[in-house]
Amino acid sequence: MKATEKRQYVIKSSYYVMGGKVVESPNITSVFRDAQTDTRSFEDKRWPTYVQTPEFRHRAALGLMRNPESVLDIGSGDGLLLSMVQQKFPNARIEGADISAEAIKRCQARGIPAQLVATAEALPYADKSFDTVVLLDVLEHTYEPDLILKEAARVARKQIIVGVPNFSSLPARMQTLAGKIPENNNPKKGHIYWFNKKTVAQVVSMSGCRVRVWSMNVQRPFRFVAGVLLSVWPNLFALSFVVDIEPR
């Protein structure tokens, strides 16, 4: 399906499953509206107590930034990434956006400007209003990540940075073989769109953008040979992907 094509959904049944319950639904709009409400509720319950610490995705995103004068963090959470941006680029204008009111409170408590948004598919910002737009651990929580990327591309002047976990990683496969639910597939994670390198590339292409740089991490025992492993088997050995995307 091309990114420019209008999407049409056909409901074969008047019922769907949401939160473990069978719910009657007259159309697809209500399905996505209820799903969005569930995601917001999930995030509101998580952020009052969840504390982020700097991880690979934060350091990689910071390393991919191209001396931005302005940075928008979509799904900014408690503002950790933006606080790191402040330290590295003290003159940059920064702003956070999140669907969770609890996350916005945490971000603002750091002294970082942040705005509550209804959806990442319709942001309250003008075209090309930020040099860099970041989405770390956001797209895997959405049903249509390409539409969110298209909106990020509308707002971004120079680059979009996206970070997602690899759902095809070696640890995930070993957990499955052991009869366990892979960590990233645990319902408590809130992940609904599963990525590997091929899927990331497809979603970026559907959004009309282009990947410029891939950044990946591996488990500690493989770090000395990471370059070879990631070039040959990225879907097996990468734990996550952080990519620099050219908006178009």
Phi, psi and omega per residue, in radians:
M1 nan 2.261 3.126
K2 -1.344 2.616 -3.097
A3 -1.089 -0.456 -3.071
T4 -1.483 -0.191 -3.099
E5 -1.294 2.492 3.056
K6 -1.300 2.345 -3.081
R7 -1.575 2.440 3.074
Q8 -2.223 2.352 -3.128
Y9 -2.048 2.447 3.127
V10 -2.053 2.138 3.102
I11 -1.596 2.010 -3.140
K12 -1.447 -0.291 3.112
S13 -2.350 2.677 3.125
S14 -1.568 0.260 3.137
Y15 -2.285 2.631 3.044
Y16 -2.540 2.901 -3.110
V17 -1.801 2.240 3.116
M18 -2.440 2.096 3.118
G19 1.082 0.558 3.102
G20 1.444 0.039 -3.126
K21 -2.014 2.547 3.059
V22 -1.516 2.110 -3.035
V23 -2.145 2.383 3.071
E24 -1.319 2.360 -3.099
S25 -2.375 2.185 -3.130
P26 -1.321 -0.432 -3.121
N27 -2.799 2.973 -3.070
I28 -1.182 -0.482 -3.134
T29 -1.018 -0.759 -3.134
S30 -1.177 -0.547 3.104
V31 -1.087 -0.865 -3.122
F32 -1.224 -0.595 3.107
R33 -1.127 -0.785 3.127
D34 -1.149 -0.665 3.113
A35 -1.103 -0.715 3.126
Q36 -1.126 -0.688 3.093
T37 -1.114 -0.724 3.108
D38 -1.079 -0.727 3.128
T39 -1.110 -0.749 3.127
R40 -1.111 -0.751 3.110
S41 -1.092 -0.715 3.104
F42 -1.038 -0.810 -3.108
E43 -1.209 -0.671 3.125
D44 -1.114 -0.566 3.110
K45 -1.346 -0.461 -3.061
R46 -1.424 -0.723 -2.909
W47 -1.315 -0.408 3.109
P48 -1.068 -0.467 -3.082
T49 -2.099 -0.291 -3.066
Y50 -1.304 2.289 -3.139
V51 -2.069 2.086 3.095
Q52 -1.420 2.571 2.969
T53 -2.208 2.646 -3.117
P54 -1.015 2.223 3.133
E55 -2.242 -3.081 -3.106
F56 -0.925 -0.794 -3.059
R57 -1.066 -0.672 3.133
H58 -1.194 -0.813 -3.118
R59 -1.150 -0.698 3.140
A60 -1.150 -0.758 3.137
A61 -1.074 -0.734 3.132
L62 -1.109 -0.695 -3.136
G63 -1.198 -0.443 -3.127
L64 -1.500 -0.217 -3.102
M65 -1.191 2.438 -3.035
R66 -1.845 1.148 -3.139
N67 0.814 1.025 -3.060
P68 -1.264 2.558 2.993
E69 -1.595 -0.275 3.122
S70 -2.646 2.477 -3.101
V71 -2.390 2.251 3.011
L72 -1.942 2.199 3.091
D73 -1.868 1.859 3.108
I74 -1.476 2.184 -2.996
G75 1.363 0.799 -2.989
S76 -1.227 -0.294 3.110
G77 1.009 -2.265 -3.096
D78 -1.497 0.094 3.047
G79 1.519 0.229 -3.101
L80 -1.012 -0.903 -3.102
L81 -1.033 -0.773 -3.102
L82 -1.158 -0.543 3.058
S83 -1.178 -0.593 3.065
M84 -1.218 -0.655 3.082
V85 -1.091 -0.726 3.118
Q86 -0.986 -0.714 -3.108
Q87 -1.219 -0.698 -3.088
K88 -1.443 -0.637 -3.126
F89 -2.196 1.306 -3.005
P90 -1.071 -0.362 -3.123
N91 -1.640 -0.051 -3.101
A92 -1.322 2.442 3.009
R93 -1.395 2.228 -3.082
I94 -2.152 2.642 3.079
E95 -2.712 2.514 3.080
G96 -1.904 2.692 3.061
A97 -2.450 2.375 -3.111
D98 -2.702 2.678 3.097
I99 -1.492 -0.155 -3.098
S100 -1.727 2.141 3.089
A101 -1.133 -0.570 3.130
E102 -1.178 -0.704 3.100
A103 -1.121 -0.715 3.133
I104 -1.065 -0.727 3.101
K105 -1.038 -0.762 -3.131
R106 -1.132 -0.722 -3.124
C107 -1.149 -0.804 -3.138
Q108 -1.157 -0.509 3.106
A109 -1.128 -0.395 3.062
R110 -1.436 -0.069 -3.074
G111 1.491 0.297 -3.109
I112 -1.792 2.213 3.109
P113 -1.122 2.340 -3.119
A114 -2.613 2.577 -3.061
Q115 -2.189 2.344 3.068
L116 -1.340 2.245 -3.141
V117 -2.118 2.611 -3.138
A118 -1.309 -0.620 -3.136
T119 -2.763 2.612 3.103
A120 -1.385 -0.049 3.121
E121 -1.519 -0.137 3.130
A122 -2.558 1.474 -3.053
L123 -1.487 2.534 -3.092
P124 -1.493 0.838 -3.117
Y125 -2.285 2.639 3.132
A126 -1.256 2.829 3.090
D127 -1.015 2.431 3.053
K128 0.907 0.777 -3.069
S129 -1.651 -0.125 3.086
F130 -2.356 2.434 3.067
D131 -1.073 -0.833 -3.061
T132 -2.192 2.298 3.046
V133 -2.065 2.272 -3.038
V134 -2.057 2.412 3.004
L135 -2.342 1.683 3.114
L136 -1.815 2.185 -3.125
D137 0.919 0.827 3.130
V138 -2.050 -0.883 -2.972
L139 -1.098 -0.527 -3.141
E140 -1.246 -0.151 3.100
H141 -1.704 0.171 -3.044
T142 -2.161 2.756 3.118
Y143 -1.491 -0.530 -3.086
E144 -2.293 1.292 -3.058
P145 -1.087 -0.482 -3.138
D146 -1.154 -0.565 3.108
L147 -1.213 -0.632 3.089
I148 -1.191 -0.688 3.087
L149 -1.118 -0.670 3.100
K150 -1.079 -0.685 3.112
E151 -1.215 -0.676 3.069
A152 -1.082 -0.676 3.125
A153 -1.155 -0.570 3.087
R154 -1.112 -0.656 -3.049
V155 -1.495 -0.446 -3.027
A156 -1.497 2.404 3.063
R157 -1.552 -0.813 -2.963
K158 -1.992 -0.691 -3.048
Q159 -2.795 2.716 2.974
I160 -2.106 2.365 3.078
I161 -2.046 2.153 -3.098
V162 -2.104 2.412 3.050
G163 -2.256 2.267 3.106
V164 -2.462 2.657 3.034
P165 -1.307 2.757 3.087
N166 -1.658 1.967 -3.089
F167 -1.434 -0.094 3.125
S168 -1.847 0.251 -3.014
S169 -1.160 2.838 3.108
L170 -0.999 -0.801 3.103
P171 -1.017 -0.684 3.128
A172 -1.121 -0.704 -3.135
R173 -1.195 -0.690 3.133
M174 -1.170 -0.676 3.099
Q175 -1.122 -0.669 3.095
T176 -1.142 -0.762 3.120
L177 -1.100 -0.517 3.132
A178 -1.442 0.051 3.118
G179 1.418 0.335 -3.127
K180 -1.910 2.772 3.024
I181 -1.362 2.169 3.112
P182 -0.957 2.548 -3.060
E183 -0.929 -0.785 -3.093
N184 -1.280 -0.190 3.113
N185 -1.728 0.026 3.111
N186 -1.124 2.288 -3.118
P187 -0.959 -0.489 -3.123
K188 -1.188 -0.266 3.108
K189 -1.383 -0.432 -3.132
G190 1.309 0.380 -3.102
H191 -1.517 2.259 -3.115
I192 -2.201 -0.172 3.085
Y193 -2.212 2.053 -2.996
W194 -1.696 2.277 -3.055
F195 -1.989 2.564 2.746
N196 -2.346 -3.006 -3.040
K197 -1.084 -0.737 -3.136
K198 -1.087 -0.732 -3.119
T199 -1.157 -0.698 3.086
V200 -1.019 -0.840 -3.129
A201 -1.062 -0.695 -3.138
Q202 -1.143 -0.778 -3.122
V203 -1.146 -0.707 3.099
V204 -1.093 -0.752 3.119
S205 -1.110 -0.721 3.116
M206 -1.091 -0.507 -3.129
S207 -1.414 -0.129 -3.133
G208 1.505 0.231 -3.119
C209 -1.875 -3.073 -3.110
R210 -2.466 2.355 3.078
V211 -1.336 2.252 3.081
R212 -1.718 -0.787 -3.048
V213 -2.413 2.361 3.029
W214 -1.811 2.376 3.004
S215 -2.220 2.243 -3.076
M216 -2.368 2.700 3.068
N217 -2.161 2.766 -3.117
V218 -2.253 2.963 3.042
Q219 -1.160 2.659 -3.051
R220 -0.903 -0.778 -3.105
P221 -1.060 -0.367 -3.063
F222 -1.755 0.082 -2.999
R223 -1.115 -0.566 -3.085
F224 -1.257 -0.365 3.128
V225 -2.113 0.412 -3.052
A226 -1.029 -0.718 -3.094
G227 -1.005 -0.793 -3.132
V228 -1.192 -0.831 -3.088
L229 -1.087 -0.730 -3.091
L230 -1.296 -0.463 3.113
S231 -1.339 -0.496 -3.095
V232 -1.701 -0.784 -3.061
W233 -2.265 1.109 -3.104
P234 -1.092 -0.623 -3.116
N235 -1.240 -0.323 3.138
L236 -1.624 -0.750 -2.970
F237 -1.767 -0.359 3.108
A238 -1.259 2.400 3.050
L239 -1.550 -0.544 3.122
S240 -2.776 2.899 -3.140
F241 -2.183 2.300 2.978
V242 -2.178 2.140 -2.993
V243 -2.194 2.510 3.028
D244 -1.648 2.091 -3.032
I245 -2.029 2.372 3.082
E246 -1.540 2.057 3.111
P247 -1.300 2.578 3.122
R248 -2.285 nan nan
